[in-house]
């Protein structure tokens, strides 16, 4: 399957980004052969699970969990599905997705477009009953509806409804494309969120690890406070980082001033720095996942060395396709 994806990639890149994304998801539903498994030496134990490779796919690619089997066939060690909101929503007006090819970057302002919990649950339940899904390490990324009066209630609902399908659950409070969402990362709002999530988990029979996904734009004081609260509320981990609203002066693409979250190569240094800072603060008390600007095995190795147990890619996969996954897996299996 990975070779088919490699051949299709140049054709997809001739299409508008969102059209290409939709066709890629459709193609991943085809029953084609899977790529060779990652080298056995890459297997790691995280969250009590054996993960075939520390390289996974970040949330945002398969929001409705409809193409998971195809993604696992490409060689990912794990996949994070979502972001999913309780009720269906269309997201922001189009165009809302932009390739910055000269910068190896993407800007998106999708706005949590989602088919909602009902569609997601049907898809993920079907996937879990398949031969691939029964063994797969799967993360589920939760969001809140844009018009929700109580966004924390949306996360509580997601935890209660979808935890039984997940190997870990992520509360995404760091997307820059939903007004007011990032405020949940700080102060009294964060404490309320963590308290209500803890109460929701206490009512569950199955309680997969719970993680927060952080913005790269938090300052050092906010990061320190967030890590302290995460440990105090007994969270299992943090994902660093989401996309950034910053625009480095080095950007060359004509799309560089588009509103939304920037991902890819321009985010790499900041995402690495945030990971290093939270690793120093957490002192091994939280499981960390590194994401943002991962384009090579060297990039992945740097995140793992900085304290990440797992690493995720997204923009690199969009630009390089299945070859990107193979190269990172093979590179990590080869001593530096």
Rosetta blueprint (number, residue, H / E / L):
1 X L
2 X H
3 X H
4 X H
5 X H
6 X H
7 X H
8 X H
9 X H
10 X H
11 X H
12 X H
13 X L
14 X L
15 X L
16 X L
17 X H
18 X H
19 X H
20 X H
21 X H
22 X H
23 X H
24 X H
25 X H
26 X H
27 X H
28 X L
29 X L
30 X L
31 X L
32 X L
33 X L
34 X L
35 X L
36 X L
37 X L
38 X L
39 X L
40 X H
41 X H
42 X H
43 X L
44 X E
45 X E
46 X E
47 X L
48 X L
49 X E
50 X E
51 X E
52 X L
53 X L
54 X L
55 X E
56 X E
57 X E
58 X L
59 X L
60 X L
61 X L
62 X L
63 X L
64 X L
65 X L
66 X L
67 X L
68 X H
69 X H
70 X H
71 X H
72 X H
73 X H
74 X L
75 X L
76 X L
77 X L
78 X E
79 X E
80 X E
81 X E
82 X E
83 X E
84 X E
85 X L
86 X L
87 X L
88 X L
89 X E
90 X L
91 X L
92 X L
93 X L
94 X L
95 X L
96 X L
97 X E
98 X E
99 X E
100 X E
101 X H
102 X H
103 X H
104 X L
105 X E
106 X E
107 X E
108 X E
109 X L
110 X L
111 X L
112 X L
113 X L
114 X E
115 X L
116 X H
117 X H
118 X H
119 X H
120 X H
121 X H
122 X H
123 X H
124 X H
125 X H
126 X H
127 X H
128 X H
129 X L
130 X L
131 X H
132 X H
133 X H
134 X H
135 X H
136 X L
137 X L
138 X E
139 X E
140 X E
141 X E
142 X E
143 X L
144 X L
145 X L
146 X L
147 X L
148 X L
149 X L
150 X L
151 X H
152 X H
153 X H
154 X H
155 X H
156 X H
157 X H
158 X H
159 X H
160 X H
161 X H
162 X H
163 X H
164 X H
165 X H
166 X L
167 X L
168 X E
169 X E
170 X E
171 X E
172 X E
173 X L
174 X L
175 X L
176 X L
177 X L
178 X L
179 X L
180 X L
181 X H
182 X H
183 X H
184 X H
185 X H
186 X L
187 X H
188 X H
189 X H
190 X H
191 X H
192 X H
193 X H
194 X H
195 X H
196 X H
197 X H
198 X H
199 X H
200 X H
201 X H
202 X H
203 X L
204 X L
205 X L
206 X L
207 X L
208 X L
209 X E
210 X E
211 X E
212 X E
213 X E
214 X E
215 X L
216 X L
217 X L
218 X L
219 X L
220 X H
221 X H
222 X H
223 X H
224 X H
225 X H
226 X H
227 X H
228 X H
229 X H
230 X H
231 X H
232 X H
233 X L
234 X L
235 X L
236 X L
237 X E
238 X E
239 X E
240 X E
241 X L
242 X L
243 X L
244 X E
245 X L
246 X L
247 X L
248 X L
249 X L
250 X L
251 X L
252 X L
253 X L
254 X L
255 X L
256 X L
257 X L
258 X L
259 X L
260 X L
261 X E
262 X E
263 X E
264 X E
265 X H
266 X H
267 X H
268 X H
269 X H
270 X H
271 X H
272 X H
273 X H
274 X H
275 X H
276 X H
277 X H
278 X H
279 X H
280 X H
281 X H
282 X H
283 X L
284 X L
285 X L
286 X L
287 X E
288 X E
289 X E
290 X E
291 X E
292 X L
293 X L
294 X L
295 X L
296 X L
297 X H
298 X H
299 X H
300 X H
301 X H
302 X H
303 X H
304 X H
305 X H
306 X H
307 X L
308 X L
309 X L
310 X E
311 X E
312 X E
313 X E
314 X L
315 X H
316 X H
317 X H
318 X H
319 X H
320 X H
321 X L
322 X H
323 X H
324 X H
325 X H
326 X H
327 X H
328 X H
329 X H
330 X H
331 X H
332 X H
333 X H
334 X L
335 X L
336 X L
